[in-house]
Amino acid sequence: MALTKIGKEGIANISNSSDATAITIDSSENVLVKKTATNYQTVGVEAKSTGQLWATADQNNPIIAVRKTNDGKIQTFYKDTTEAGSIGNAGARLFINSGNVGLNFAGDGSNQILPSNAGANRDDGITLGTTNVRFKDLYLSGGVFLGGTGSANALDDYEEGTWSPTHTGGAGSATLSDAKYTKIGRLVHIVFSITFGSGSGQMSVGNLPFTANSHSIGIGKEDNNNGYTVAGDLADNGTTIDLLGTQSIGSPTAYQVGTGRIRFSMTYFTD
């Protein structure tokens, strides 16, 4: 069809008091408001013959959708004849929904994102990710509640890292390595390896990453031919482990330094 313009002279009860073109219907039967050529970057509205609607505004909202009187869907999305999802409101809260799975954005001051079904809260029914479709990292400034909502379910402190052990005792040539820790709440687990030359006397390992608040026992194993089991004694409010060996039958005694390496681990509580 020919290009048709509706200007200030008015046609079919549409009038415009200015000299600018108000509405254009182009040869492809696109209806253009405040523009004369189809282009989604140009300010105006296009009702396209392909079924698309393009709305472009400069420094303003291009689309304002208003639902009056009651709460519910504001925009619904379909794939053919099947509803795929919707965006709506529950009071001052916006919800995004697909089937019975949705999120409720609490813009009413509570600063929450809640699992929902069409704006209604849905408790204990929606899974985030799955076994082989996982999210990557989660950054939180607060805690995580696992398996319940009580204080005992709160995981509010988790960290892992390395630490720098020191040693005292008869092995001046001792080298400590592979010192790592994991802290979950008040529970601390440490590991380290110690390699030493010949010497005598009890050996102690200090500078633990956190101070113990109760007496604890750890255990290690020699890698040399003797294969002795080595215990570690950590006193209340201590940061030093005294090594105890089992070279002789009977109660553990102060570990007598020999040549070799010990791999050691201990779990204890801190404040």
Secondary structure, DSSP 8 states (H G I E B T S, - for coil): ---EEE-TT-BTTB--SSSS--EEE-TT--EEES-SS--TTSSEEEE-TTS-EEEE-SSS-S------SS-EEEEEEEETTEEEEEEEEETTEEEEEETTEEEEEETTTT-EEEEEETTEE-TT---SSBTTB-------SS-EE-SSSSGGGEE--EEEEE---EEESS-TT-EEEEEEEEEETTEEEEEEEEEE-S--S--EEE--SS-BSS-EEEEEEE-STT--EEEEEE-TT---EEEEE-SSSSS-EE----SEEEEEEEEEEB-
